[in-house]
């Protein structure tokens, strides 16, 4: 009985303290689970770059690079020009293996809170060795309404699903 009273008080304190927690401030990141499903094409694995663009389609940040052989990065020319113009800094996205035709990859995107509802977009660029490059395989507005759902690509991407993490 004595412990039950203690637990009730502890719960009340916990609830009271959590009421003071504010939402994320600018500069903090929210996580979104992202799944990319590719079309059934033949050939090598696709290199995919997920970037944040401002309202004028200028690169802001690289969130993810799928494909870890830097030899092929110039095959994603628009992103590569941005990457190289920064004196070849370390890529700020996490690299991973390419995805072959018909396969999928699931990962988490960390998106800065200041990008939400402020005109920014996610760009998914794709390229396959000795095949086509798709600068805008998929673009998604970064806002509360659009950062959940299924979005169809126009090149190697069949679709992308994005879900906010809780």
N, C-alpha and C positions, 0 to 999 in steps of 0.2 A: 504494500500500500504506500509505504514511504517512497518507494522508487517510482510509482505511478505519478505522484505529485511532482517529483523531480522532473520526470519526462514531460509533463504538461508545461511546466515552467520553461524547460529547455526549448520545446517546440514554439512556445509563444515568443521567446527571445529570438529564435531563428526567423520566424515570420516577420517580426518587427525589423530585424536587421536587413532582410531582403527587400523590404519596402523602400529602403534608402538607395538601392542599387539603381543607377541611372542607365538609360540605353547607351549604346556604343557612341562614343564621340568621334569626330572626324579624326582620321589617322588610324583608327582601329579597324580591324578586318572582320568581315563576316565570312563564314565558310559555306560553300555550296558544293554539293556532290554533283559531279558531272560524268555522264556516260556518253561516249561517242561510239556509234555503230556505223561501220563503213559499208558501202555498196559492195556487191560481189564483182570485183574487177580482177583481172589477171595481172601479174607483174609483182614487183617488189613491194615491200611495206611502205605505207604512206608516212611522210613527214608531216606533222601537224603542229602549227604554232597557234596558241591562244593568246591574244593580246588585248589590252585595253586601249581604245581610241577615244580622243576627245570629240567634241561636236563637229570639228572640221576634218575628221578622219586622220588626225596626226597621232602617231604612236605615243602612248604615255608609259606603258609598262608591258613587259612580257610576263604572262602568268604561267605558261606551261609550254614546253617543247617536247614533243614526242618524236624521238629520233636522236640518238646520241652520237652519230658519226658526223663531226663538224665538216667533213669533206663535202657533204651534200647540202649544207646550209645555204650556199649561193643559189640553189635550185628553188629557194623561196625568196625571190629577188626583192620584193617590196620590203619585207621584214628584214632581210639581210642588209639592205641599204641603211635602214634605221640602226640595226645592230652595229654595223661597221662604222657609222658616223659617230658613234660614241667611243671611238678609239678601242673598239673590241673589248668592252668590259665583260666581266663575268655575266653570263645570262642570268637574269633575275628570276627566271622560271625554272622549275625542276625538270630535268630531262628524263626521258624514259625510252623504252623501246618503241620502234615503229609499230604500226598496226597493219596487218595484211588485209587484203580484200575479204569482206564478209565478217571480219573480226570486230571486237569491241574492246574498249578500255574504260575503266572507271577510276576516277581520281577526285581529289578535292581541290577546288579553286578558292584561294583566299583573296577576297575582293575588298578593297579599302572602302570603308563606309562613306567617304566623301564622294565616291563615284556614283553612288545610288541616287537616282532621281535628279541627276544634274547634267543630262545630255551625253553621257559616256556610253560606249558600246563595247561589246566583246566581238572580236573578229577571229574567226577560225580560218586559217590559211592552210591549204593542203598542196602537196607535191609528191609525185611518185617518180623515182629514178627513170630517166629516158621516156617519160610520159608527160602529161599535162600538169600545169600549175594553176591553182584556183585561188586567186587573191581574196575573194569574198565568197568562199565556199559557204559560209554562214556568218551573218551578223545579227546580234541580239542586243537590244537596248538594255542598259543596266538600270533597271527600275524594279520596284517592289512587285509590280504586276507581271513583268515578263520574266523574272528570274525564277520561274517555276513552270515546268511544262516540257513539251516535246516540240522540237524545231527541226524542220527538214533542211538538209543541205542541198547545194546545187552542183557539186562535183563528186568527190570521193566519199563525202559524208552522206550517209543515208538519213540519219537523224542524230540529234543531240538531246538528251534529257538532262534537265537541271532541277535540283531540289535543294531548298535551304536546309542547312543542318541545324538541329536544335541543341 
